[in-house]
Amino acid sequence: MKKTALSLLALFVHIAIQAQNFDVIPLGIYGGEQEDNLSAYLVGAPKDSAFLCLDAGTINTGIRKAIQLKSLNGTEETVLKDQIKGYFISHGHLDHVSGLIINSPADSKKNIFAIAPVLQILQNHYFITDTWINFADQGQKPMLGKYHYNELQNGAEIPAENTPFFITGYELSHVNPYKSSAALVRKDDHYLLYLGDTGSDRIEKSDRLNILWDRIAALIKKGQLNTILIEVSFPNSQPENLLFGHLTPNLLLEELSRLKEKTGQKNLENLHIVVTHRKPTKDNPEIIKKELLQNNPLKVHYIFPEQGKKISLP
């Protein structure tokens, strides 16, 4: 009996330790329409106020909501200027960058991390005089130099300065040949994977997800990667020729089944899948949730984020 109690205590301690690696605070969760709730996720370490922002569709409203829910401490100004230390931008679509652009006059100096095609979009289309002004340190003159561009080379890790994190970028296909990207975020020997918008390899006629699954399979098998944030934009009723580079519940299962071939079923069970970028049209978010939960043969743990509500992850 005593051994059993000790074993249970050890298990609880193990679970508690597991839960202390990442905090994710959604500043925005949807993939369009609701301009005050678009893709943006703060990732931080527990009890640390240094955050990396994964995409930046909605910033200010999300910060206010998170403060109201006690997910963040401080004022809107101090969170924006002092606690958000940098941005990873997965691709150039407005629902992933508009918050960054609109809030740039009130922001402080920090880093932007992105693959080369995304940096080119920011330089050539957004941070220019005709649409805004250049708050970055490259591109059209005059350059205000508030943001420093950090180019992510596919598969190469770089530090996210002023945070405990390191970032590795991977290209994704979002209506081939348009490029989106994923960020593999490392803290010590623990990882979290965030994917921007992506279609399935089969429909995109691409191998981008397969390459990414190859890279992360060993991390999952070792228990070092327990969380993936990935989009499911449409319900299964959406015709495949009208997906516009996005996933449905069935297509996510198709891709996770390919990942399972590399990791084994047991290693995928209870993997945390944070479902991002649901299109908020009509009752689509609830339909997507229902379809994912009703067809889950891989036994992954689906999480449906809420704006401003902190998610503690292993």
Order of alpha helices (4+ residues) and beta strands (2+ residues): alpha-beta-beta-beta-alpha-beta-alpha-beta-alpha-beta-beta-beta-beta-beta-beta-alpha-alpha-beta-alpha-alpha-beta-alpha-beta-beta
